[in-house]
Amino acid sequence: EPIHVVELCGQLMEGWQPVGDPFRMLLNHDVPIPPEAVAIHGYTQEYLRQHGQEPVCVYTAFRDYAHDYPLVAHNLSYDWNRCLEPEWARLGVARIGQRGFYSMMLARRLVTETTTYRLEALKECFHLTQSQSHQAQNDVLTVVELFQRVYRPRLESAGLDTIDSV
């Protein structure tokens, strides 16, 4: 059964700093949402009917926002391979941006304070801003905060002072 993306968010970055407003839109595929998915992200089919947009319109707006920049996510292998690419193919939408890297990989290489690299565990370990995990907007803001407060100082001390060098 296909995965339907229900929330798409992003934050443009210049170096280590967010640039401009974050991107956030809800998608209304008008398909039943399994109860276990609602339990994770909190969006019901009815809520998305009221607040979501047609998926192709959301992806068009996201293309205008993200251009051809590399996309970074905490678990990009899942987001890109299991969610975005299959959905784009299903909807006939051309690929958006470039496949970047996943910040979980950085955590595995840079973080010694924990052996669990889930976003929720990293939030707790580093006392990051508390927000509900598994909602795309909150997860994006958490990844930005991880880059600024945790990854940046560790990478810079290793001589890696830009995202490109990472």
RODO-2510 file (C-alpha; in nm, 4 decimals, decimal comma):
residues 166
     n   res          X          Y          Z
     1     e     0,0000     0,0000     0,0000
     2     p     0,1417     0,3392    -0,0949
     3     i     0,2465     0,5975     0,1608
     4     h     0,0653     0,9287     0,1118
     5     v     0,2570     1,2332     0,2335
     6     v     0,0241     1,4443     0,4493
     7     e     0,2549     1,7308     0,5510
     8     l     0,5459     1,8795     0,3560
     9     c     0,7816     2,1200     0,5265
    10     g     1,1227     2,2653     0,4673
    11     q     1,3602     2,5416     0,5706
    12     l     1,6075     2,7025     0,3341
    13     m     1,9521     2,7343     0,4862
    14     e     2,2502     2,9477     0,3991
    15     g     2,5437     2,7904     0,5722
    16     w     2,4211     2,7117     0,9208
    17     q     2,1477     2,9775     0,9282
    18     p     1,7825     2,9535     0,8248
    19     v     1,6918     3,1916     0,5425
    20     g     1,3411     3,3248     0,5010
    21     d     1,0218     3,1662     0,6166
    22     p     0,9858     2,7903     0,6461
    23     f     0,7702     2,6070     0,3926
    24     r     0,4691     2,4175     0,5238
    25     m     0,1654     2,2789     0,3477
    26     l    -0,0739     1,9957     0,4218
    27     l    -0,1714     1,7544     0,1439
    28     n    -0,5211     1,6229     0,0881
    29     h    -0,5067     1,2986    -0,1100
    30     d    -0,8665     1,2275    -0,0024
    31     v    -0,7798     0,8720     0,0945
    32     p    -0,8487     0,6917     0,4209
    33     i    -0,5692     0,7393     0,6752
    34     p    -0,4916     0,4325     0,8851
    35     p    -0,5470     0,4830     1,2587
    36     e    -0,1835     0,3942     1,3314
    37     a    -0,0714     0,6799     1,1020
    38     v    -0,3111     0,9250     1,2702
    39     a    -0,1659     0,8159     1,6054
    40     i     0,1822     0,9119     1,4817
    41     h     0,1227     1,2436     1,3040
    42     g    -0,2206     1,3440     1,4318
    43     y    -0,3849     1,4306     1,0976
    44     t    -0,7212     1,2741     1,0180
    45     q    -0,8758     1,2446     0,6729
    46     e    -1,1386     1,5017     0,7728
    47     y    -0,8768     1,7493     0,8995
    48     l    -0,6812     1,7176     0,5737
    49     r    -1,0009     1,7651     0,3698
    50     q    -1,0521     2,0956     0,5510
    51     h    -0,6901     2,2181     0,5665
    52     g    -0,4985     2,0297     0,2985
    53     q    -0,4303     2,1236    -0,0601
    54     e    -0,4314     1,9136    -0,3749
    55     p    -0,0985     1,7232    -0,3756
    56     v     0,0250     1,8374    -0,7185
    57     c    -0,0325     2,2012    -0,6132
    58     v     0,1685     2,1415    -0,2938
    59     y     0,4585     1,9883    -0,4869
    60     t     0,4504     2,2739    -0,7401
    61     a     0,4754     2,5252    -0,4545
    62     f     0,7543     2,3211    -0,2933
    63     r     0,9478     2,3134    -0,6234
    64     d     0,9235     2,6939    -0,6332
    65     y     1,0582     2,7023    -0,2757
    66     a     1,3291     2,4336    -0,2882
    67     h     1,4439     2,4857    -0,6491
    68     d     1,7188     2,2328    -0,7205
    69     y     1,8842     2,2505    -0,3774
    70     p     1,9890     1,9346    -0,1945
    71     l     1,7239     1,8149     0,0490
    72     v     1,8339     1,7183     0,3991
    73     a     1,6189     1,5270     0,6466
    74     h     1,6825     1,3326     0,9633
    75     n     1,5957     1,0039     0,7924
    76     l     1,6239     1,1019     0,4265
    77     s     1,6604     0,7433     0,3083
    78     y     1,3059     0,6746     0,4315
    79     d     1,1585     1,0115     0,3336
    80     w     1,3126     1,0122    -0,0153
    81     n     1,2981     0,6427    -0,1088
    82     r     0,9757     0,5308     0,0603
    83     c     0,7675     0,8499     0,0537
    84     l     0,8688     1,1225    -0,1918
    85     e     0,9953     0,9373    -0,4986
    86     p     0,7070     0,6840    -0,5065
    87     e     0,4546     0,9638    -0,4539
    88     w     0,6065     1,1823    -0,7242
    89     a     0,5966     0,8855    -0,9639
    90     r     0,2351     0,8066    -0,8704
    91     l     0,1305     1,1706    -0,9257
    92     g     0,3434     1,2285    -1,2359
    93     v     0,5464     1,4987    -1,0587
    94     a     0,9082     1,5540    -1,1632
    95     r     1,1748     1,5104    -0,8948
    96     i     1,2163     1,8145    -0,6693
    97     g     1,5574     1,9223    -0,5495
    98     q     1,8489     1,6848    -0,5193
    99     r     1,8917     1,3991    -0,2792
   100     g     2,1100     1,5456    -0,0035
   101     f     2,1983     1,3559     0,3103
   102     y     2,0342     1,2517     0,6309
   103     s     2,1197     1,4137     0,9593
   104     m     2,0882     1,0824     1,1447
   105     m     2,4127     0,9840     0,9718
   106     l     2,5809     1,2940     1,1183
   107     a     2,4473     1,2079     1,4618
   108     r     2,5964     0,8579     1,4382
   109     r     2,9352     1,0083     1,3554
   110     l     2,9326     1,3118     1,5857
   111     v     2,7249     1,2275     1,8919
   112     t     2,8747     1,0194     2,1719
   113     e     2,6271     1,1138     2,4442
   114     t     2,3691     0,8578     2,3285
   115     t     2,3558     0,5370     2,1272
   116     t     2,0039     0,6088     2,0039
   117     y     1,9830     0,8517     1,7143
   118     r     1,6087     0,8884     1,6709
   119     l     1,5091     1,2537     1,6526
   120     e     1,3119     1,2278     1,9770
   121     a     1,6127     1,0819     2,1601
   122     l     1,8427     1,3579     2,0311
   123     k     1,5900     1,6229     2,1382
   124     e     1,5903     1,4806     2,4909
   125     c     1,9672     1,4308     2,5049
   126     f     2,0457     1,7905     2,4049
   127     h     1,7439     1,9587     2,5675
   128     l     1,6209     2,0968     2,2373
   129     t     1,2970     2,2840     2,1928
   130     q     1,0146     2,0548     2,2889
   131     s     0,7596     1,9937     2,0155
   132     q     0,5529     1,7004     1,8980
   133     s     0,7717     1,4711     1,6916
   134     h     0,6516     1,3147     1,3673
   135     q     0,4919     1,6354     1,2504
   136     a     0,7005     1,7565     0,9591
   137     q     0,7226     2,1204     1,0666
   138     n     0,8436     2,0303     1,4155
   139     d     1,0912     1,7766     1,2790
   140     v     1,2365     2,0345     1,0361
   141     l     1,2784     2,2869     1,3183
   142     t     1,4472     2,0202     1,5331
   143     v     1,6932     1,9321     1,2543
   144     v     1,7770     2,3028     1,2109
   145     e     1,8355     2,3306     1,5856
   146     l     2,0548     2,0174     1,5830
   147     f     2,2685     2,1677     1,3060
   148     q     2,3073     2,4957     1,4887
   149     r     2,3583     2,3769     1,8464
   150     v     2,5105     2,0284     1,8147
   151     y     2,6507     1,9471     1,4709
   152     r     2,7982     2,2866     1,3789
   153     p     3,0401     2,3221     1,6740
   154     r     3,1563     1,9617     1,6345
   155     l     3,1996     1,9878     1,2593
   156     e     3,3769     2,3227     1,2775
   157     s     3,6230     2,1885     1,5341
   158     a     3,7064     1,9184     1,2761
   159     g     3,7655     2,1846     1,0106
   160     l     3,4323     2,1356     0,8325
   161     d     3,2872     2,4854     0,8378
   162     t     3,0192     2,4724     0,5659
   163     i     2,7390     2,2364     0,4716
   164     d     2,9134     2,1841     0,1352
   165     s     3,2264     2,0593     0,3121
   166     v     3,0174     1,8141     0,5140
***
